Amino acid sequence: MTQFKGSHILSVNQFNLDSIHTIFNVAERMAPYALREKRTRVLDGAILGNLFFEPSTRTRVSFGCAFNLLGGRVAETVGMASSSLSKGESLYDTARVLSTYSDVIAMRHPDAYSVREFAEGSRVPVINGGDGPNEHPTQALLDLFTIQKELSHAGMSIDGMHIAMVGDLKFGRTVHSLSRLLCLYKNVSFTLISPKELAMPDYVIADIENAGHKVTITDQLEGNLDKADILYLTRIQEERFPSQDEANKYRGKFRLNRSIYTQHCKSNTVIMHPLPRDSRAQANELDNDLNSHPNLAIFRQADNGLLIRMALFALTLGVDEQLEKYECPVNWYSRKADF
């Protein structure tokens, strides 16, 4: 089982089923705090270094809010240009200094394995918020948590499910990490739908097949969605392409709207997307006409991300058994529980 206290969270390869269950159990206990039904000040006085050297809204704010909800304070650095990295400082030196100012660090960086390099110089736990096209372990955990919850409503489990992953599977780090986590389960069927040039990397497919799962690879959306229990879409990761013109070749290649869903998916297929979805007319991989569809889980995914990141902070800082000890009431009006 993973040792959480004082440990870095850098890759999904760190986890086994026992450690995943531990994270999920702690995440469930975070719901009353996220819904503002009560508060906990268990991390009062602690400081999160929130270092995002690549553009992010959702993940960055989610990490910060998760820490705030546990009573901690957040110190942020946003953008490469505003940091000493732009002056040639190494990741190791940056880590040695900034870890002095923090109790835990969440970091995103555009280069693969950069967060691991940073962690080698850090004196405090580092949580990977995404390292280029490589991994996004907290997203994978929240995706898996969402899949488990969504399937349980239908009396199903992750074992034996069928997932269709659609879009940019080459540069989409979320599908890389999620696929590796799903390798821990039994009899999962994968349908990987992408342009041939943006196919899932061979090493990820090898991991899936070596775990004994079935893989179907195709560049056609039609005719390949009818068995999916989970439909996981990704946008074209245009920031990873050598040019905008190259990225534009694939934008809008695969789109899902209510009509396509009704024609080609099962009535209970769950729709997921790591967000942000590209809603511009030339892309629009996930149409707004699905916003009110009960099987659209994308916003439930985002909600679950808060719970997962709260759980990881509590576990890495060793306060997961102290949450209730530091509880206090909420003295303001909140509508969150109504949604």
Disulfide bonds with the S-S distance in Angstrom:
none
